[in-house]
Amino acid sequence: MAKIIPKIFRINTGSCNGCDVEFVATAFVDKFHITSLNVELVDDVKDANLLVITGPLTARSESFLKNALTKLRKPFVVVGVGTCSVSCGIFRDSYAINGPIDKFVAVDVNVAGCPPRPESIAEGIAKGIKVLEQKLNGEVIPKKIDTIFSDFSAPASFRGRMDLNADMCTGCRTCETVCPSTAIKISEDANGFIHKIWHNSCCYCGNCAYFCPTGAIFSTNSFDTVKLQNEKYSDVNVSHIFYDECTCCGEKYMPPSRGLLSKSYIKEDRNKLNAAICSKCRKEENFKRMYG
Amino acid sequence: MKLEEFNNAVKSKISCGYEFKEDKDSYSNPSAWIILKDKRDSEVVAKAIKAYKGRCVVATAYKNDGEDVHTVIYHFDIAGTIINMQLQTDDATIHAITHILPSANWAEREIREMYGVEPIGHPNKDRLFLDYSIAKGVLNEYISLSKMQLGVSDTDVLWNNVNKEAN
């Protein structure tokens, strides 16, 4: 089989240009290895086989995207760059947004990030080329692809994928409220809270970590945000925060977290304070102790 | 220019009455409010602004709560002094002042597409920045930030998919 030459055409569907600036950095800085992929940037969509789309798809840009798609020749691969292209990010539910782009075109690779690091964009394009090869071989559903560029790293201070330390969390919903892109949802079941962080909606602003009263939610420096379309909704950080059973009355209750106790009682013995007792029983105990 | 001087200049020309208020911002810069009883008097004020070599900085609008009335406020500048002209319309039309003050051109077009308030006599009928697929007066519908954040429409649809696939 002849070696495929990936020909990139880039479409901006109303992006803030953050992704586009990073795309330029990816193209021009050697350390991101884009030259090793032997890609070619074409100026006519008719010649392209790898479409890179940024932006949340504004009403104004919808017809331009549709028009470009009619000119594309199969097989082609679509790489969505930026959280906006994957889930509209912070612009979701605006009157002027018709996206995300997968409503109009079958996306193959998603690169979340706001904007994504050039390393992620390079990885996204590399994975896009793999999917293109698979499509040429007649594969309908793309197979899982391992990370291609393993020599990339981020500084420790880099705000990457969010994570949660469930031991520290009390399910207070502060993070859910302050999240500008609705990337966090907390639900409740019989055993406690379920905390979900959807990485494809996250804009990596760090608001949740900044406002978290117990320091439970934090950003890691991982920028592993390049996923195939079939992982779009499953790339989620799911944590369970379990209720305790009160040793006094048997009721289920949310125990104060280690994080909260260490902030409230600096000198006291936390183990003693953290006796498995619900707030109602604790009040009664205290009342008896003081007035009984 | 003194605000009193400007008030005297428009006093005899405004036919249906108005309220004149002096104001100061947090830096003690003086400004004035002209609250018109009849929206047709806007052209008179615009002509006075032109005579003083002023310009329209911007115009703002909003739909009054619970009624079909729009309030439109023009913000004028005469040599660093701000003069605000407030008027109300119950039929979603105002008299355009762009032919007097060309600086009001974009502001009036913006009010037309965001609030559906038609500036009668405006020389440009085209949209300013919204796509034609978006209905006129899109900001008449009040959407609170919290409602947007805590989920209707697309957010619900996407999160339903997340909840199905990630447990």
HADDOCK unambig.tbl for C-alpha pairs under 7 A between the chains (distance, minus, plus):
assign (segid A and resid 59 and name CA) (segid B and resid 131 and name CA) 6.13 0.50 0.50
assign (segid A and resid 59 and name CA) (segid B and resid 133 and name CA) 6.87 0.50 0.50
assign (segid A and resid 60 and name CA) (segid B and resid 131 and name CA) 5.02 0.50 0.50
assign (segid A and resid 92 and name CA) (segid B and resid 154 and name CA) 6.92 0.50 0.50
assign (segid A and resid 93 and name CA) (segid B and resid 148 and name CA) 6.64 0.50 0.50
assign (segid A and resid 93 and name CA) (segid B and resid 153 and name CA) 6.81 0.50 0.50
assign (segid A and resid 93 and name CA) (segid B and resid 154 and name CA) 6.05 0.50 0.50
assign (segid A and resid 180 and name CA) (segid B and resid 149 and name CA) 6.77 0.50 0.50
assign (segid A and resid 182 and name CA) (segid B and resid 149 and name CA) 6.08 0.50 0.50
assign (segid A and resid 233 and name CA) (segid B and resid 161 and name CA) 6.16 0.50 0.50
assign (segid A and resid 233 and name CA) (segid B and resid 162 and name CA) 4.65 0.50 0.50
assign (segid A and resid 233 and name CA) (segid B and resid 165 and name CA) 6.20 0.50 0.50
assign (segid A and resid 234 and name CA) (segid B and resid 162 and name CA) 6.25 0.50 0.50
assign (segid A and resid 234 and name CA) (segid B and resid 165 and name CA) 5.30 0.50 0.50
assign (segid A and resid 234 and name CA) (segid B and resid 166 and name CA) 5.05 0.50 0.50
assign (segid A and resid 236 and name CA) (segid B and resid 166 and name CA) 6.37 0.50 0.50
assign (segid A and resid 238 and name CA) (segid B and resid 167 and name CA) 6.80 0.50 0.50
